């Protein structure tokens, strides 16, 4: 039974390093068994998903994703999550945590995938992986690309909950799709109100989504451990007793939670 409120699962894989326990390898692959990861390919096959939406932090895994999902007749929708900065000509190599915020650029078709690759290459070579509004405008094509605003890490979220100084999004040349989520974090309801208010003010569409980084709620501790390992930096010790992982306080970023919503 499908819920009357449609929810789109947004998957992330091991190609977004430190962000997901899901892999594009089939479960029988020895690499998958060795690292204890969960196969997204098998999740799609076992749950009869006709389409899978990936939101990755790079394009490195695109070709493998296309190959694996074509093999099981699952349509792939690919989105690139990247930072939008104020001015990429003056963007520092490590970015500006006070002004940078995230957007997601989806390819609508094959030609859009080629354009997305050009945009990604431009951001990597000219802006240390980031792009500004002028750069985005130079690549944007409404028939080829769709730009979405994530529920977390957006300019709205960063300004409200991280006390950053992100500039308001310049969407004079496109109409972004705003994502909504509810993962039982204490600020989710307030953030939803801000997103819906902003969408109403500018006549923008919203979509219920679920970010999925692992299969079951019981995988949360393993996910937290993985993030601790991948995000270690000198001078910042991360342990399970004190992981120091901002906003990582809910086990709901999983496929099990999505299935519970769809069956309710």
Secondary structure, 3 states (H helix, E strand, C coil): CCCCCCCEEEECCCCCCCCCCEECCCCCCHHHHHHCCEEHHHHHHHCCCCEEEEEECCCCCHHHHHHHHHHCCCEEEEEEEEEECCCHHHCCCCCCCCCCEEEEEEECCHHHHHHHHHHHHHHHHHCCCEECHHHHHHHCCCCCEEEEECCCCCHHHHHHHCCCCCCCCCCCCCCCEEEECCCCCCCHHHHHHHHHHHHHHCCCCEEEEEEECECCHHHHHHHHHHHHHHCCECCECCCCCCCCCCCCCCCCCEHHHHHHHHHC
